[in-house]
Amino acid sequence: MAASWSKRRKLIIGAIGLVVVAGMIAFNLQRENKAESPTHDIEAVPVRRGAVVEQLKETGRIEFVRTVEVKSTVSGEIVHLFAEPGQAVSEGDMLAIIRPDPNQTLQLYNKRAAVERVRIDLEQVRKDLARKEALKKQNLIAEEEIERVRDQLEKTLNAYQLARLELETLETRSNIQQSEGHSSKAQLDNVRVLAPASGIVIARPVEIGEVVVSGILSTVTGTKLFEIGDPSLMMVKSHISEVDVGRLLPGQDVHIIADAYPDTTYRGEVYRIAPVGQIRQGSNIVSFETEIRILDREPRLRQGMSCDVDIVFAQRDSALYLPIEAAYEHFGDAVREGDKKGARGRFVVFAKRDSFVKREIQVGLKSDSRVEVLSGLAIGDSVAVDAEKLFKKREEERDE
C-alpha cells in the first residue's frame, strides 16, 4: 500500500514537472516570437520601382513680371477717366484727362512765350547772317564780322532747342491738348494721360473730380493714376528659408499649383534669388525672396493668387523605392536628440522572410512619401510599413 502511494506520488511530481517545463518552453518561445517574429499584426509593403522626386514645397503669390505706375506730369483736377481695372489697353491709348491748376497753366504759357521769343531772335539772326554774307560777296565787310554773326546764330539756335525741350516736358510728353476756343487765354489747357505700355489695368485708385499731384518732379509723392501689368509674363514670388536656399539654382524646374485651380499643374523655373535675406514680419526665420517664372501662359492666372510651388532638386524615374515610413533613420545611442542636426544615421527596415528581421539599407533620394533604396533590398522584397514603431518596440523589449 505504501509502495503504491509512493509510486503514485512520483508520477504526480513528474507530471507537474513536465507541465512546468512545457510552460517555460512555451513562455520562452512566445517571448522570442514576440521579439523576433510578430508577423500576424504587422502590415507589409513590397519594394517597388518608380519615380522618386526630391523637392522643396513652399507657398507663393502670383504677380506680373512687368508693371508700370502711371502718374500725371502736371498737378490738377481729373475731368475724364477712360479705363477701368481689368480692362486691356494698348500703348498710346488715352487713360485720363487732367485740367492743370492755374500755376502750372501759367508756367506752360510762360514756356510757350519763351520759345516764341527765342524763335523770333533766331529768325532775326538768320536774316542778319544772310545780309552780312551778301555784303561780304561785295567785299564791303570783313570776314570777322561774318564769324561773329555765325557764332551768335549757333548760340541762339542752342537756346531755341533748349526752350523747345523744356516746353515738350510740359506739352509734348504730357500730351497737352488746348481746349476749344484757342484764341481765349482764359481757357485752361487739358493734359491727356496716355498708356505708356500695353497690358491689363491692375488698379485705378482715383476718381473723376480728384486733385492729383504731379509726379514729374518727385516720383515718390506723385499721385498714382493707374497701374498696368503685362499678362504675357507672370511669376511667383516665394520666400525660401535660409536652410534650403543653398540648394536653389537658377533654371531649376518648378511645379506650380494655384489654389484656385488645384487640378492643374503649371510649369515654372527658378529665375532669380535675392542676394540678401530678410526677416519677414511675424517670423524670426531669415528667408530669401525667390522669383519663379511661369512658363505656361494661362489667361486664368491672375495677380495676387496664392499657389503652392514644388522646386525640384533631383529626380529619378526608375528607382527602387519604399514608402518613407518604412525606413527609419537610427542615429545610435551616442547621438543625443538635440545633436541630430547635421548627423548621419543608419537607415533600417524590417524585412520579411520567415519573420520580420532588422536590416540596414542605403538610401538615395527622399521625397515626402518615398525613399530610394540603393542597396540592401531587391525588387519584390516585403518590409514592415512602420519601421520606427517596430524599432523602438524592439529596443524597449531588449532593455527589459
C-alpha positions in Angstrom: 0.0 0.0 0.0 2.8 2.4 1.0 4.7 1.4 -2.1 1.7 2.1 -4.3 1.3 5.5 -2.8 5.0 6.3 -3.2 4.8 5.3 -6.8 1.7 7.4 -7.4 3.4 10.5 -5.8 6.4 10.2 -8.1 4.1 10.1 -11.1 2.3 13.2 -9.9 5.5 15.1 -9.2 6.8 14.0 -12.6 3.7 15.3 -14.3 3.9 18.6 -12.5 7.5 18.9 -13.6 6.6 18.3 -17.2 3.9 20.9 -17.1 6.3 23.5 -15.6 9.0 22.7 -18.2 6.4 22.9 -21.0 5.1 26.2 -19.7 8.6 27.6 -19.5 9.4 26.5 -23.0 6.1 27.9 -24.3 6.8 31.2 -22.5 10.3 31.5 -24.0 9.0 30.7 -27.4 6.2 33.2 -27.1 8.7 35.9 -25.9 11.1 35.0 -28.7 8.3 35.2 -31.3 7.1 38.4 -29.8 10.6 39.9 -30.1 11.6 38.5 -33.4 8.5 37.5 -35.4 5.3 39.5 -34.8 4.1 38.6 -38.3 0.4 38.5 -37.7 -0.4 42.1 -36.7 2.3 43.8 -38.9 1.3 45.3 -42.2 3.8 44.7 -45.0 4.6 46.6 -48.2 6.7 45.4 -51.2 9.7 47.2 -52.7 8.6 48.8 -55.9 10.2 50.5 -58.9 9.1 54.0 -59.9 9.9 57.7 -59.8 11.4 59.4 -56.8 11.4 63.2 -56.8 13.3 65.2 -54.2 11.7 68.6 -54.0 11.0 71.6 -51.7 7.4 72.5 -51.1 6.7 76.2 -50.5 3.9 78.7 -51.0 3.9 81.9 -53.1 1.9 84.6 -54.7 1.4 85.2 -58.4 2.5 88.6 -59.8 3.2 90.2 -63.1 6.8 90.4 -64.1 6.4 93.9 -65.5 4.2 96.6 -64.0 4.0 100.3 -64.7 2.7 103.0 -62.5 1.1 105.9 -64.5 1.3 109.4 -63.0 0.5 112.8 -64.3 3.2 115.2 -65.3 1.1 118.1 -64.0 -0.9 118.7 -60.9 -4.6 119.4 -61.4 -8.2 118.0 -61.4 -9.2 114.8 -63.1 -12.0 115.6 -65.6 -12.2 112.3 -67.5 -11.3 108.7 -67.0 -11.3 106.2 -69.8 -10.1 102.9 -68.3 -11.3 100.6 -65.6 -9.5 97.9 -63.6 -9.3 94.7 -65.6 -9.5 96.4 -68.9 -7.0 95.7 -71.6 -5.2 98.8 -73.0 -2.7 99.3 -75.8 0.3 101.6 -75.8 -0.8 105.2 -76.6 -4.5 104.7 -75.5 -6.0 107.6 -73.7 -6.4 106.9 -70.0 -7.4 110.2 -68.5 -7.7 113.9 -69.0 -6.5 116.4 -66.3 -7.2 120.1 -66.0 -4.0 121.6 -64.7 -4.0 124.0 -61.8 -3.6 127.8 -62.7 0.0 127.9 -61.6 1.1 125.2 -64.0 -1.0 126.6 -66.8 0.7 129.9 -66.3 4.0 128.1 -66.3 3.0 126.5 -69.6 2.1 129.9 -71.2 5.4 131.3 -70.0 7.3 128.4 -71.6 5.4 128.9 -74.8 6.2 132.6 -74.8 9.8 131.9 -74.1 10.0 129.6 -77.0 8.3 132.2 -79.3 10.8 134.9 -78.2 13.8 132.7 -78.9 12.3 131.7 -82.2 12.0 135.3 -83.2 15.5 136.0 -82.2 16.7 133.1 -84.2 14.9 134.3 -87.3 16.4 137.8 -86.9 20.0 136.3 -86.5 19.4 134.2 -89.7 18.3 137.3 -91.6 21.2 139.3 -90.3 23.6 136.5 -91.4 22.1 136.5 -94.9 22.7 140.2 -95.2 26.2 140.0 -93.9 27.1 137.2 -96.4 25.7 139.3 -99.3 27.8 142.3 -98.2 30.9 140.0 -97.9 30.5 139.0 -101.5 30.8 142.6 -102.4 33.8 142.9 -100.1 32.0 145.6 -98.0 32.6 143.9 -94.6 35.4 141.8 -93.1 35.4 138.1 -92.6 35.5 138.6 -88.8 32.0 140.1 -88.9 30.6 137.0 -90.6 32.2 134.8 -88.0 30.7 136.8 -85.1 27.2 136.5 -86.6 27.6 132.8 -87.2 28.6 132.3 -83.5 25.6 134.3 -82.5 23.4 132.1 -84.7 24.8 129.0 -83.1 24.1 130.3 -79.6 20.6 131.4 -80.4 19.9 128.0 -82.1 21.0 126.2 -78.9 18.8 128.4 -76.8 15.9 127.7 -79.0 16.4 123.9 -78.8 16.6 124.1 -75.0 13.4 126.1 -74.8 11.6 123.7 -77.0 12.8 120.8 -74.9 11.5 122.4 -71.7 8.2 123.0 -73.4 8.0 119.4 -74.6 8.4 118.3 -71.0 5.1 120.0 -70.2 3.4 119.8 -73.5 4.5 117.1 -75.9 5.3 114.4 -73.3 2.2 115.3 -71.3 0.1 115.3 -74.4 -1.4 118.7 -73.6 -4.3 119.5 -75.8 -5.7 123.0 -75.9 -9.4 123.3 -75.2 -11.8 124.6 -77.7 -11.5 128.3 -78.3 -7.8 128.5 -78.9 -7.9 132.3 -79.0 -9.2 132.5 -75.5 -6.4 132.6 -73.0 -8.9 132.2 -70.2 -9.4 128.6 -71.3 -7.1 126.2 -69.4 -5.2 123.6 -71.4 -6.0 119.9 -70.7 -3.5 117.2 -70.2 -4.1 113.8 -71.9 -2.6 110.9 -69.9 -1.7 108.1 -72.3 -0.9 104.4 -71.6 2.9 104.0 -71.7 2.7 100.3 -72.4 0.2 97.6 -73.4 -1.3 95.4 -70.8 -4.1 95.0 -68.2 -5.2 97.8 -65.9 -4.4 96.3 -62.4 -5.5 99.3 -60.4 -7.1 102.7 -60.7 -7.1 104.4 -57.2 -8.5 107.7 -58.4 -11.9 109.1 -59.4 -13.2 112.0 -61.5 -13.0 115.2 -59.6 -10.0 114.3 -57.5 -7.0 116.6 -57.5 -3.7 114.9 -58.3 -0.1 115.8 -57.6 2.5 115.9 -60.4 4.9 113.0 -60.4 7.5 114.6 -62.8 9.5 116.3 -60.0 9.0 113.6 -57.4 8.0 110.1 -58.4 7.6 109.2 -54.7 4.9 111.8 -53.9 3.2 111.9 -57.3 -0.4 110.6 -57.3 -0.7 107.2 -58.9 -3.5 107.2 -61.5 -3.2 103.7 -63.0 -1.1 100.6 -62.6 -0.7 98.5 -65.8 0.7 94.9 -65.9 1.9 92.8 -68.8 0.0 89.5 -68.7 2.4 87.8 -71.1 5.0 87.4 -68.4 3.9 86.2 -64.9 5.9 85.0 -61.9 5.5 83.6 -58.4 7.2 85.3 -55.6 8.1 82.9 -52.8 10.3 83.3 -49.6 12.7 80.4 -49.2 14.2 79.7 -45.8 18.0 80.1 -45.3 18.1 76.3 -44.5 17.0 75.5 -48.1 18.2 78.4 -50.1 21.7 76.9 -50.5 20.2 74.2 -52.8 18.5 76.6 -55.1 19.9 77.3 -58.5 18.5 79.4 -61.4 16.9 77.2 -64.0 15.6 74.5 -61.6 12.2 73.1 -62.6 9.2 74.1 -60.5 5.7 72.7 -60.4 3.1 75.4 -59.6 -0.4 74.7 -58.4 -2.7 77.7 -57.9 -5.2 77.4 -55.1 -7.9 78.4 -57.5 -7.2 75.5 -59.8 -5.9 72.6 -57.7 -6.3 70.1 -60.5 -3.9 71.9 -62.9 -0.1 71.9 -62.6 1.8 74.7 -64.4 5.5 74.6 -65.4 7.9 77.1 -64.0 11.6 77.6 -63.3 13.7 79.4 -60.7 14.7 82.7 -62.2 16.3 84.9 -59.5 17.2 84.5 -55.9 17.6 87.6 -53.7 21.3 88.2 -52.6 20.2 89.4 -49.2 18.0 87.6 -46.7 15.4 89.3 -44.6 13.2 88.5 -41.6 9.6 88.9 -42.5 7.1 90.4 -40.1 5.7 87.8 -37.7 8.6 85.4 -38.2 12.1 85.0 -36.8 13.5 83.0 -39.7 15.7 84.6 -42.3 14.3 84.0 -45.8 15.3 84.9 -49.3 12.8 86.3 -51.8 12.8 84.0 -54.9 11.3 84.8 -58.3 9.9 81.8 -60.2 8.9 82.4 -63.8 5.7 80.8 -65.0 6.4 79.1 -68.4 2.9 78.1 -69.2 0.7 81.1 -70.5 -2.6 80.8 -68.8 -5.3 83.5 -69.0 -7.0 82.2 -65.9 -4.0 83.1 -63.7 -4.4 86.5 -62.1 -2.1 88.7 -60.0 -2.5 88.1 -56.3 -3.5 84.4 -56.5 -2.0 82.1 -53.8 -0.2 79.0 -55.0 1.9 76.0 -54.0 5.4 75.6 -55.6 7.4 72.4 -55.7 11.0 73.1 -56.5 12.6 70.0 -58.0 16.2 69.4 -56.7 16.6 65.9 -58.2 14.5 63.2 -59.9 15.0 59.5 -60.8 12.3 58.0 -62.9 13.1 54.3 -62.4 14.4 53.6 -58.9 13.7 51.1 -56.2 11.7 52.8 -53.5 9.8 52.3 -50.3 7.2 54.4 -48.5 9.1 56.9 -46.4 7.7 55.5 -43.2 9.1 52.0 -44.0 12.7 53.2 -43.5 13.8 54.5 -40.1 16.9 56.6 -39.6 18.7 55.4 -36.5 21.5 57.6 -35.1 22.7 55.3 -32.3 23.0 55.8 -28.6 26.0 58.1 -28.9 23.9 60.8 -30.6 21.6 62.7 -28.4 18.2 64.0 -29.5 19.4 67.6 -29.8 22.6 66.6 -31.7 20.9 65.0 -34.7 21.1 68.2 -36.8 23.9 67.5 -39.3 24.5 64.0 -38.1 24.1 60.9 -40.3 22.3 57.9 -39.1 21.8 54.3 -40.4 18.5 53.5 -42.2 16.9 50.3 -41.1 13.9 48.3 -42.2 12.3 45.2 -41.1 12.3 42.8 -44.0 10.0 39.7 -44.1 11.4 36.3 -44.8 10.2 33.7 -42.3 9.8 36.6 -39.9 10.4 40.3 -39.8 14.1 40.9 -39.1 16.0 44.2 -38.8 18.1 45.0 -41.9 20.3 48.0 -42.7 19.9 49.7 -46.1 21.5 52.5 -48.1 19.1 55.2 -49.3 19.3 57.9 -52.0 16.7 60.5 -52.9 13.9 61.2 -50.5 10.5 62.8 -51.2 7.6 63.4 -48.9 6.2 59.9 -49.5 9.1 57.8 -51.0 12.7 56.9 -50.2 15.1 55.5 -52.9 16.7 52.2 -52.0 20.3 51.9 -53.2 21.3 48.6 -51.6 20.1 46.1 -49.0 16.8 45.2 -50.7 15.6 43.8 -54.0 12.5 44.3 -56.1 9.6 42.3 -54.6 11.0 42.2 -51.0 8.5 42.9 -48.3 9.1 45.2 -45.4 7.1 46.4 -42.4 5.2 49.6 -43.0 6.1 51.4 -39.8 9.8 50.9 -39.2 10.2 53.5 -36.5 7.4 51.9 -34.3 8.9 48.5 -34.7 12.5 49.7 -34.0 11.5 51.4 -30.8 9.4 48.5 -29.7 12.3 46.1 -30.1 14.6 48.4 -28.3 12.2 48.6 -25.3 11.9 44.9 -25.2 15.6 44.5 -25.3 16.1 46.8 -22.3 13.5 44.9 -20.2 
